Amino acid sequence: MGPARAIIGKREFSNWKGSVLTNVVGTFLTQNVTDVTSSNVFMNIAAKFSFAKNGSNAGQSTNVPLITDCDSGVSERRDNKYINQLIASLRTGEISNWDKDKEHIKDVLKERFEDSTAKKILQDIKSFLENDTSHWKYLLEEAYKNGYQKEETDETIDWEALLHASFGEIEECIKDRGTHCLMAFRILFLLIRIKRDQGSIDLEWLRYIPRAKAKKYLQSIIGIGYKSVDCIRLLSLRHRGFPVDVNVARIVTRLGWVPLQPLGDSIQFHMVDKEPVMAKIQEYLEPLFCNIPSHIRYELHCQQITFGKLICVKNRPNCGACPFTEDCKYYKSLFEMREAPGLRFQPRKLLQIADARSAATQLLNAAATVASASVTA
């Protein structure tokens, strides 16, 4: 990481503050937007649904009334009436059977949203109704046995008030981030699920159960992918993890940290259109990188994200500013093409990761190199 530090600077390890639930919702809001935008919309939620406005977090109401247009300060769209009714029915359990209610749900969503958004929300509602999550309650019971005690936390957001707010209020808070309607539903699905399964809205108990079980629970949340799960585990729960986003995936692929299946003589590496699936890359790297100290692992993760955004971008990367060209498959492939411009290659091929057993030695060496470079840098 020494060369990257020289360009970008050192990134100090810093755990996320706030409750686990705050960090999960925050992770929703960071998806596919800039840090500034996600921070702004989160602060909108924190300001609108703060305990300063709604009372102490020691006594959350379990029967918060549905906020109306008059007391919300938001001019509610007329076509939100049926969306609010739909959400209320999902919250109370009045709508609980997908096969029985899907046509009604489709009609409500098509009336309010564009087709692409309506389809995504419809798919999420289908998952919400078809997947019984009540069995996860055994983890909460296990947490109590391990010393968890539900008490007043440093929670700053009144999740009960948000759960019972009108759709228009939530939409207004996060409208600047894009796909805000889908995000609003996903936040509500999470809150409804927690309230339904546990009786109260809280995820602090995830700190008191085995790490593997906490990971599975987080993976069961609608809208949370592998990278988001590992961000929550690493930065909120302080578990061992190595989040892989598109920037990390691109860099480790180009530097050869993830071994790939042969492309064939007619395919040049720099002409390949897509990197391997991020979940596959994470599957290979996580057990190896998790042996690296947490502060080094965090810095490596942050450095790769920043480096991927600024220098090692997907198209037309700034190879002239990159200190890693000697080990870069992309750069070597591009250099070879410039040396032989008459060759014709086939672009737009998907890279495939090679068998893990044949790659184990290479990955271990890569992890050891990273750890050694970080200690000496």
Secondary structure, 3 states (H helix, E strand, C coil): CHHHHHHHCCCCCCCCCCCHHHHHHHHHHHCCCCHHHHHHHHHHHHHHCEHHHHCCHHHCCCCCCCCCHHHHCCCCCCCHHHHHHHHHHHHHCCCCCHHHHHHHHHHHHHHHCCHHHHHHHHHHHHHHHHCCCHHHHHHHHHHHHCCCCCCCCCCCECHHHHHCCCHHHHHHHHHHHCCHHHHHHHHHHHHHHHHHHHCCCCCHHHHHCCHHHHHHHHHCCCCCCHHHHHHHHHHCCCCCCCCCCHHHHHHHHHCCCCCECCCCCCCCHHHCCECCCHHHHHHHHHHHHCCCCHHHHHHHHHHHHHHHHHCCCCCCCCHHHCCCHHHCHHHHHHHHHHHCCCCCCCCCCECCECCHHHHHHHHHHHHHHHHHHHHHC
